Amino acid sequence: MTSRFTELVVDCHDPERLAAFWCEVLDFKVIDRSEGKVEIGSWVPTVEEVRACQMPPTLVFIGVPEGKTVKNRLHLDVSPIDGSTDDEVVRLLGLGATKVDVGQGPGRNWVVMADPEGNEFDVLRTLAPPN
């Protein structure tokens, strides 16, 4: 018997808005929604697939009354696959992300950003093939 990492849950004020943002960032789709909760993913989990192998986790956004108060202890890293890191940062800024300083210092090869509710995430090096 074993467990699988199937979901990452994000507390937020507006699950619909944050799910829509992350769907655009990751090219995910909404796979489940109920009052105060939206789940997005690149696949629809089934018992058979989860048992067969480790699949990417879904993201679940749950509405909570309190706001974010400190730097995240857990964050997502994303890697562009179709363009440069700089191009991806520009795209994410257009979607509502912001650049943030969490003490990372200058000269890093990643960019720290925050989603529309202030949750930090990193944009890493591109995985796109060189031109």
Backbone bond lengths (Angstrom), bond angles and torsions (degrees), N, CA, C in turn:
res aa  C-N    CA-C-N  psi(-1)  N-CA   C-N-CA  omega(-1)  CA-C   N-CA-C  phi
1 M - - - 1.446 - - 1.523 108.69 -
2 T 1.319 115.47 142.24 1.459 121.17 179.11 1.523 108.95 -151.95
3 S 1.303 116.04 169.78 1.463 122.25 176.31 1.515 109.12 -112.61
4 R 1.305 115.80 161.48 1.455 122.72 175.80 1.522 108.72 -124.49
5 F 1.336 115.72 145.87 1.460 122.13 172.97 1.521 106.08 -80.29
6 T 1.330 117.86 106.28 1.456 120.93 -173.16 1.521 114.70 -111.91
7 E 1.334 118.14 -24.77 1.457 120.63 -176.43 1.523 109.95 -144.81
8 L 1.315 115.31 146.01 1.453 122.39 168.46 1.519 105.79 -117.65
9 V 1.321 116.92 122.49 1.459 122.22 -174.63 1.524 109.61 -100.53
10 V 1.329 115.54 134.24 1.460 122.19 179.21 1.528 108.21 -120.81
11 D 1.327 117.15 118.39 1.466 121.10 173.04 1.526 108.19 -74.02
12 C 1.324 116.31 139.92 1.461 119.83 -177.83 1.526 109.83 -160.57
13 H 1.328 115.42 168.16 1.467 120.65 176.58 1.524 112.30 -81.80
14 D 1.332 116.38 -38.50 1.464 121.06 -173.13 1.537 109.82 -128.46
15 P 1.341 116.93 85.70 1.462 120.14 -177.74 1.528 114.23 -55.63
16 E 1.316 117.99 -39.23 1.467 121.05 -179.31 1.524 111.14 -62.92
17 R 1.318 116.52 -46.51 1.471 121.26 -178.61 1.525 110.80 -65.25
18 L 1.327 116.90 -45.14 1.457 119.67 -177.33 1.526 111.02 -69.92
19 A 1.318 117.32 -38.16 1.466 120.68 176.12 1.528 110.30 -62.23
20 A 1.322 117.31 -42.14 1.464 120.89 179.17 1.533 110.38 -62.70
21 F 1.330 117.35 -42.02 1.462 121.20 177.47 1.524 110.44 -59.08
22 W 1.341 117.13 -51.18 1.465 120.66 -176.30 1.529 111.96 -70.35
23 C 1.329 118.45 -28.55 1.470 120.04 173.13 1.524 109.96 -61.58
24 E 1.325 117.17 -42.25 1.469 121.21 178.24 1.519 111.10 -66.91
25 V 1.332 117.35 -42.19 1.459 120.98 -179.00 1.524 110.71 -62.62
26 L 1.337 116.86 -47.53 1.463 122.11 -169.59 1.525 115.06 -102.28
27 D 1.331 117.55 -2.68 1.466 122.22 -174.08 1.533 109.99 59.06
28 F 1.327 116.06 41.97 1.459 123.49 174.79 1.520 108.79 -93.79
29 K 1.311 115.36 168.80 1.469 123.13 176.01 1.522 108.57 -124.03
30 V 1.322 115.62 155.09 1.465 119.95 172.80 1.521 107.06 -71.36
31 I 1.340 116.09 126.71 1.463 119.48 -179.95 1.524 112.11 -113.48
32 D 1.344 117.05 -12.61 1.466 120.19 176.69 1.512 107.98 -163.27
33 R 1.315 114.68 145.41 1.465 118.89 174.78 1.509 108.55 -151.58
34 S 1.298 114.54 144.34 1.456 122.72 172.43 1.519 106.14 -147.32
35 E 1.313 117.13 178.73 1.459 119.24 -177.07 1.525 110.89 -59.22
36 G 1.337 115.10 120.69 1.456 120.41 177.48 1.512 115.21 77.93
37 K 1.355 118.09 11.26 1.462 120.80 -177.36 1.520 110.40 -149.43
38 V 1.340 115.86 135.42 1.460 121.53 174.76 1.530 107.29 -135.76
39 E 1.338 116.04 129.70 1.458 121.32 176.96 1.520 108.93 -111.81
40 I 1.332 115.68 133.13 1.456 120.87 178.59 1.530 109.31 -125.11
41 G 1.325 115.27 155.60 1.455 118.62 178.51 1.503 112.20 -170.22
42 S 1.323 114.27 172.74 1.462 120.78 177.00 1.516 111.00 -92.64
43 W 1.324 116.81 -4.14 1.461 122.97 -179.06 1.522 107.62 -155.83
44 V 1.307 116.68 162.06 1.471 121.21 176.78 1.530 107.06 -101.31
45 P 1.328 116.98 112.02 1.468 119.42 -176.86 1.528 112.77 -61.97
46 T 1.321 114.56 137.95 1.460 121.18 171.17 1.526 106.99 -127.29
47 V 1.303 116.81 155.70 1.463 121.05 179.89 1.524 110.46 -56.63
48 E 1.310 116.56 -42.74 1.463 120.86 -177.12 1.529 111.34 -62.69
49 E 1.330 116.79 -46.58 1.464 119.76 -179.13 1.526 111.76 -67.59
50 V 1.320 116.43 -39.60 1.462 119.87 179.67 1.527 110.41 -65.02
51 R 1.315 116.85 -38.96 1.467 119.96 177.04 1.526 111.88 -68.46
52 A 1.335 117.00 -34.81 1.465 121.39 -174.16 1.524 112.75 -69.92
53 C 1.323 117.85 -40.16 1.463 119.60 -177.43 1.521 110.55 -164.29
54 Q 1.300 115.48 165.45 1.461 121.15 177.39 1.518 108.94 -75.08
55 M 1.303 116.49 118.95 1.456 122.10 179.63 1.528 108.64 -108.11
56 P 1.329 117.68 163.34 1.465 119.21 178.37 1.528 110.33 -61.18
57 P 1.336 117.53 141.12 1.463 119.16 178.56 1.527 111.43 -69.90
58 T 1.311 115.32 155.71 1.458 120.67 170.73 1.528 107.50 -87.21
59 L 1.321 116.27 166.40 1.456 122.00 173.64 1.514 107.75 -110.77
60 V 1.330 116.09 132.03 1.454 121.69 179.83 1.521 108.00 -119.38
61 F 1.315 116.98 123.74 1.462 122.72 179.91 1.527 107.78 -105.59
62 I 1.327 115.76 121.06 1.458 121.88 -176.64 1.521 109.27 -119.57
63 G 1.320 115.84 129.68 1.452 121.07 179.63 1.518 111.99 -71.62
64 V 1.328 115.71 130.82 1.466 122.74 176.14 1.523 107.98 -133.75
65 P 1.330 117.78 154.91 1.464 119.47 -177.58 1.529 114.38 -76.75
66 E 1.341 117.03 -30.50 1.465 118.69 -175.28 1.525 110.59 -83.02
67 G 1.325 115.43 154.43 1.456 121.49 178.48 1.517 111.54 -95.22
68 K 1.310 115.04 170.03 1.463 121.69 176.72 1.525 108.50 -72.04
69 T 1.327 117.42 136.57 1.457 119.31 -176.90 1.523 114.78 -121.92
70 V 1.318 119.15 -23.63 1.467 121.43 -178.34 1.528 109.56 -136.67
71 K 1.333 115.58 171.27 1.460 121.89 176.90 1.525 109.61 -57.96
72 N 1.327 115.88 139.92 1.468 121.12 178.04 1.523 110.42 -59.35
73 R 1.317 116.94 141.80 1.461 121.04 171.41 1.517 110.39 -89.85
74 L 1.296 117.34 -14.76 1.452 124.13 177.62 1.524 105.96 -134.60
75 H 1.325 117.54 135.86 1.464 119.47 179.06 1.524 109.55 -144.78
76 L 1.311 114.80 163.72 1.453 121.69 176.86 1.524 109.66 -91.12
77 D 1.321 116.40 147.99 1.458 123.35 168.44 1.520 106.67 -115.61
78 V 1.322 116.74 135.59 1.455 121.03 176.57 1.523 108.55 -122.98
79 S 1.327 115.97 147.46 1.455 122.25 178.71 1.513 108.91 -124.86
80 P 1.334 117.81 122.63 1.461 119.69 177.87 1.525 110.66 -62.68
81 I 1.321 115.96 143.51 1.469 120.17 179.86 1.522 112.49 -117.54
82 D 1.333 118.06 -10.38 1.461 121.26 -175.83 1.523 113.97 -118.91
83 G 1.310 117.98 -0.18 1.458 120.41 -177.21 1.512 110.06 -167.35
84 S 1.309 115.41 -169.47 1.458 120.92 -177.64 1.536 110.97 -77.69
85 T 1.310 114.92 164.37 1.467 119.94 174.69 1.519 109.58 -60.16
86 D 1.338 117.49 -43.85 1.467 120.62 179.36 1.525 111.84 -60.71
87 D 1.332 117.09 -42.20 1.469 120.48 178.02 1.528 110.66 -62.20
88 E 1.334 116.29 -40.43 1.467 119.63 -179.76 1.518 111.19 -66.95
89 V 1.328 117.35 -38.93 1.468 120.56 177.17 1.520 109.96 -60.17
90 V 1.317 117.32 -43.85 1.469 120.87 178.31 1.528 110.33 -61.10
91 R 1.333 117.15 -43.81 1.473 120.86 179.06 1.525 110.77 -61.32
92 L 1.327 116.68 -44.27 1.465 120.44 -178.05 1.521 111.64 -68.60
93 L 1.317 117.65 -35.14 1.468 120.18 174.13 1.527 109.75 -60.31
94 G 1.320 116.98 -39.87 1.467 121.71 177.93 1.518 113.32 -66.03
95 L 1.334 116.90 -24.90 1.468 121.42 178.03 1.521 112.72 -84.89
96 G 1.341 117.43 -8.62 1.464 120.07 178.76 1.514 114.76 115.93
97 A 1.331 117.93 2.20 1.466 120.19 175.47 1.524 109.23 -75.78
98 T 1.314 116.53 163.76 1.458 122.57 174.84 1.520 108.87 -131.76
99 K 1.327 116.71 154.20 1.457 120.95 171.64 1.524 107.59 -80.97
100 V 1.325 116.77 140.98 1.465 120.38 179.37 1.525 110.55 -133.96
101 D 1.320 114.79 156.16 1.457 122.00 176.28 1.519 107.56 -111.16
102 V 1.321 115.42 114.95 1.469 121.08 177.01 1.527 109.93 -112.63
103 G 1.329 115.11 20.93 1.453 119.98 -178.98 1.508 113.74 90.30
104 Q 1.336 117.35 18.13 1.459 120.49 -176.65 1.531 112.84 -71.38
105 G 1.307 118.33 -20.28 1.457 120.92 179.44 1.519 112.08 77.71
106 P 1.340 115.74 167.54 1.475 120.50 -178.27 1.534 111.90 -79.68
107 G 1.311 114.54 166.10 1.458 120.74 172.91 1.517 115.05 75.95
108 R 1.300 118.78 19.62 1.469 121.15 178.05 1.515 109.49 -84.78
109 N 1.331 116.69 154.93 1.463 119.74 177.75 1.520 111.29 -95.84
110 W 1.317 117.31 16.36 1.454 122.30 173.28 1.528 108.04 -132.36
111 V 1.326 115.46 163.96 1.462 121.78 -179.50 1.516 107.69 -121.91
112 V 1.323 116.69 128.11 1.461 121.39 176.73 1.523 107.97 -88.85
113 M 1.325 114.88 128.79 1.457 121.11 -179.47 1.524 108.52 -131.39
114 A 1.326 115.81 172.49 1.458 121.68 174.72 1.515 108.41 -132.23
115 D 1.338 115.50 143.67 1.464 120.01 176.78 1.529 108.58 -75.93
116 P 1.328 118.82 178.75 1.462 120.35 -176.00 1.534 115.46 -59.83
117 E 1.325 119.30 -15.83 1.463 120.60 176.39 1.527 112.38 -105.77
118 G 1.329 116.70 10.29 1.455 120.47 173.90 1.512 116.19 91.04
119 N 1.336 118.74 6.15 1.461 121.58 177.92 1.526 109.28 -76.38
120 E 1.340 116.45 122.78 1.451 120.48 -177.75 1.528 111.66 -71.43
121 F 1.326 114.30 148.13 1.467 122.12 170.89 1.518 107.31 -152.57
122 D 1.320 116.27 159.33 1.457 121.08 -178.60 1.520 110.57 -111.40
123 V 1.323 115.46 139.94 1.456 121.59 169.93 1.528 105.69 -101.27
124 L 1.331 115.17 114.62 1.455 121.46 -175.87 1.517 111.45 -90.96
125 R 1.311 115.84 -171.31 1.465 121.40 178.81 1.528 109.81 -60.53
126 T 1.296 114.66 152.00 1.461 119.65 178.54 1.522 110.58 -69.99
127 L 1.322 115.24 147.56 1.457 122.28 172.66 1.518 111.57 -104.03
128 A 1.355 115.49 2.72 1.465 120.22 -179.92 1.518 109.74 -67.18
129 P 1.330 116.89 143.04 1.465 119.17 176.78 1.519 110.37 -62.65
130 P 1.333 117.44 147.72 1.472 119.29 177.66 1.522 110.76 -63.10
131 N 1.310 114.68 149.44 1.483 119.72 -179.99 1.491 111.31 -69.02
